[in-house]
Amino acid sequence: MIMECELCGRKILWGDDSKHHLVPRQKGGTHGPTVVFHNVCHKQIHALFSEHELALFYNTLPKLKAHRDVQRFVKWVNKKPNGFNSRVRIRRKRR
């Protein structure tokens, strides 16, 4: 079965998938909806947003995809081959 990343739309190779809770588990989303991302896409989401921001403002896939920094990341990562993995590109500001 071939899966696609729900953030960037690229094919996910076996073992490169990561389940993202739309409402972080720390904020009560343990049994809430999840989406499947590449590891690199998942790491980038958590680098951009705090758990608090994810729970309050970016708790749906359309809200995540609408953010300017996420769109820039998706545009960048879509130029990479399937299976690409790296450190995160942008870190959120220290709070």
RARAJO-V261848 format. One line per field, one symbol per residue. ss: DSSP state (2 for helix, 1 for strand, 0 for the rest). burial: + if it has 16 or more other C-alpha atoms within 10 Angstrom, else -. A space follows every 10 residues. Layout:
ss->???
burial->???
This chain:
ss->0011000000 1100001111 1000222000 0001111122 2222222200 2222220000 2222220222 2222222000 0000000000 00000
burial->---+++++-+ ++---+++-+ ++++------ ---+-+++++ ++++++-++- ---++--+++ ---++----+ --++--+--- --+----+-- -----
